Amino acid sequence: MTLQHIKVIGFDADDTLWVNEPYFRDAEEKFCDLLEGYLPRHTINRELFAIEIANLPVYGYGIKAFMLSMVEAALKITGNKMPVDIISKILEIGKTQLDQPVEVLDGVEDVLKSLTNKYRLVVVTKGDLLDQEKKLTKSGLTKYFHHIEIVSEKRPEDYQKILRHLDVKADEFLMIGNSLKSDVLPILDIGGYGIHIPFHTTWEHEKVDVIIDDPKFRQAEHIIEILQYL
Amino acid sequence: MTLQHIKVIGFDADDTLWVNEPYFRDAEEKFCDLLEGYLPRHTINRELFAIEIANLPVYGYGIKAFMLSMVEAALKITGNKMPVDIISKILEIGKTQLDQPVEVLDGVEDVLKSLTNKYRLVVVTKGDLLDQEKKLTKSGLTKYFHHIEIVSEKRPEDYQKILRHLDVKADEFLMIGNSLKSDVLPILDIGGYGIHIPFHTTWEHEKVDVIIDDPKFRQAEHIIEILQYL
């Protein structure tokens, strides 16, 4: 795969540039702690997940959506009969998560430093703009990126919109991320390049089971490996 | 004011293209209805506003942030002693608001139709991306706009970022909106053009008391008036 003609590289943010999913797992554990008197933990988790998925079209992604779904799940799990201070504790869980430290993944800064003068680098994320801007600032990586592209979903048509917006052809765009479903498949679908770098924890909703046979696709174990193509 | 050299026109969304603030006022009224057994209505409103402002740096703007602040305000107002079904009702208020119809303001479509082939038109909003995308779709105005610019704040530096992003000079950019504080003052500050079109309802946080004496500024009563400059 030669990529010398690439003009713009899109990086997914959460779990590609920095640690994110483990903070959601922690928050879910704390949520289960609050409610384990009502239902077994795995049932609590299942109820929460079902409510999150049902709310996706209304709330979208991000921590605020997650907080509202936790509140709704707590009401459902306890049949509207819980002590009201559980709600305060849910708000605390969410606010702690919004204030979480940013732990940049190993190798990320070296890669960005080496690419920033050769390509236009952008962050492409479904998260919440304010939240992602804050994380980018805290990460110290702002200087490497041209800007952040926020999308409400990462479907092929959303990437088409980004390409129009960036004024590049699909063939000149490479997307790098930890989610096959969101960062790789849709971009291959429209004729762009994709490199998948798995993260050890993946949200249930992002899991897919596919084998990709596409000359524009590469799998990497570690972000540093992408430099061999660029 | 001659504006023949303008290349990009930014339109604020809420209360510039469509009705928004009255839905927040309605939601606040319903919130007061739920809690009027605990405190006088104006005190409830004041508590809610204080919590919204305190949460702005954490949650940003938009309906999800407003929902989370309503939940927190209800806990505070009732001293954590309210019946838990008030929380369900708050979630309902928010979900209803997220599903609100889009009422395009009078004259907006005529103006956009007349400008869309002469200038690049963009929506510039602090709202939530998913929510604003949905409203744009429901409004039927999507075809007139190049894209939506979502910003976490509308400070001069945020507009600078947009200009870099759009690749235009401040002098080639005109911003149109109902908030002097967010849509006009910061853009004049960086050397761009601004037209203010007041809406009958303004959120407390957006109110400023200034007289603007700037050759790049115009006040309009109705959006249709902007065509005389373009």
Chai-1 contact restraints between the chains, C-beta under 6 A:
chainA,res_idxA,chainB,res_idxB,connection_type,confidence,min_distance_angstrom,max_distance_angstrom,comment,restraint_id
A,V58,B,L98,contact,1.0,0.0,6.0,A-B,restraint_1
A,G60,B,L130,contact,1.0,0.0,6.0,A-B,restraint_2
A,K64,B,K64,contact,1.0,0.0,6.0,A-B,restraint_3
A,M67,B,L68,contact,1.0,0.0,6.0,A-B,restraint_4
A,L68,B,M67,contact,1.0,0.0,6.0,A-B,restraint_5
A,E72,B,L91,contact,1.0,0.0,6.0,A-B,restraint_6
A,L75,B,S88,contact,1.0,0.0,6.0,A-B,restraint_7
A,N80,B,V84,contact,1.0,0.0,6.0,A-B,restraint_8
A,N80,B,D85,contact,1.0,0.0,6.0,A-B,restraint_9
A,V84,B,N80,contact,1.0,0.0,6.0,A-B,restraint_10
A,V84,B,V84,contact,1.0,0.0,6.0,A-B,restraint_11
A,D85,B,N80,contact,1.0,0.0,6.0,A-B,restraint_12
A,S88,B,L75,contact,1.0,0.0,6.0,A-B,restraint_13
A,L91,B,E72,contact,1.0,0.0,6.0,A-B,restraint_14
A,L98,B,V58,contact,1.0,0.0,6.0,A-B,restraint_15
A,L129,B,I150,contact,1.0,0.0,6.0,A-B,restraint_16
A,L129,B,S152,contact,1.0,0.0,6.0,A-B,restraint_17
A,L130,B,G60,contact,1.0,0.0,6.0,A-B,restraint_18
A,L130,B,S152,contact,1.0,0.0,6.0,A-B,restraint_19
A,E133,B,S152,contact,1.0,0.0,6.0,A-B,restraint_20
A,H147,B,H165,contact,1.0,0.0,6.0,A-B,restraint_21
A,I150,B,L129,contact,1.0,0.0,6.0,A-B,restraint_22
A,I150,B,I150,contact,1.0,0.0,6.0,A-B,restraint_23
A,S152,B,L129,contact,1.0,0.0,6.0,A-B,restraint_24
A,S152,B,L130,contact,1.0,0.0,6.0,A-B,restraint_25
A,S152,B,E133,contact,1.0,0.0,6.0,A-B,restraint_26
A,H165,B,H147,contact,1.0,0.0,6.0,A-B,restraint_27
